[in-house]
Amino acid sequence: MCKKIKITKKQKNVLKFIKRSMKRRGIPPTVREIMHYFRFKSSRAAQHYISILIKKKLLKPRRLNGLKRRVARGLKLRKTYTFV
């Protein structure tokens, strides 16, 4: 069962970039790699898009042994969704 989720064009592009990177290299891109690819002026902009995708449950952060600290390159893709 697919859920319908509203996302912007930019959010969709960031998600596609993350998926493509994981498929090609086997690991998700760093925040800096996302920043450089989309020509954001700060890494905070890239982190903002990642946070939005996590809140919309399209990405899932990996945690270090159940702690609140996230792991470097610690993103997992969620199940397939349809976008509105």
C-alpha positions in Angstrom: 0.0 0.0 0.0 1.5 3.3 -1.0 0.8 6.5 0.9 0.4 9.8 -1.0 2.7 12.5 0.2 3.0 16.1 -0.8 6.6 17.2 -1.5 8.0 20.1 -3.5 10.0 19.7 -6.7 13.3 20.5 -4.8 12.6 18.0 -2.1 11.9 15.4 -4.8 15.2 16.2 -6.5 17.1 15.9 -3.2 15.5 12.5 -2.6 16.3 11.3 -6.1 19.9 12.4 -5.7 20.2 10.5 -2.4 18.6 7.4 -4.0 20.9 7.5 -7.0 23.9 8.0 -4.8 23.0 5.0 -2.7 22.4 2.8 -5.7 25.7 3.8 -7.4 28.0 3.8 -4.4 26.1 1.8 -1.8 26.2 4.6 0.7 24.2 7.8 1.1 25.8 11.2 0.2 27.2 13.5 2.9 25.5 16.8 3.6 28.4 18.5 1.9 27.9 16.4 -1.2 24.3 17.4 -1.3 25.2 21.0 -0.8 27.7 21.0 -3.6 25.5 19.2 -6.0 22.5 21.6 -5.6 24.8 24.6 -5.2 23.4 25.6 -1.8 25.4 28.3 -0.1 25.5 26.5 3.2 25.4 23.0 4.5 22.4 24.0 6.7 20.3 24.2 3.6 21.1 20.6 2.7 20.5 19.5 6.3 17.1 21.3 6.2 16.0 19.3 3.2 17.1 16.1 4.8 15.2 17.0 8.0 12.0 17.6 5.9 12.4 14.3 4.2 12.8 12.6 7.6 9.7 14.3 9.0 7.7 13.2 5.9 9.0 9.7 6.6 10.7 9.3 3.2 14.1 8.9 4.9 15.1 7.4 8.2 18.2 8.4 10.2 20.4 5.6 11.5 21.3 5.9 15.2 24.4 4.8 17.0 23.5 1.8 19.1 20.0 3.2 20.0 21.4 6.5 21.2 20.2 9.8 20.0 23.5 10.5 18.1 23.2 9.9 14.3 25.8 8.0 12.3 27.8 9.7 9.6 26.1 9.0 6.2 23.4 7.5 8.3 20.3 7.6 6.1 18.0 4.8 5.1 15.3 5.0 2.4 11.8 4.2 3.5 9.2 2.2 1.4 8.0 3.5 -1.9 5.5 6.4 -1.9 3.5 8.2 -4.5 3.9 11.9 -4.6 1.1 14.4 -5.0 
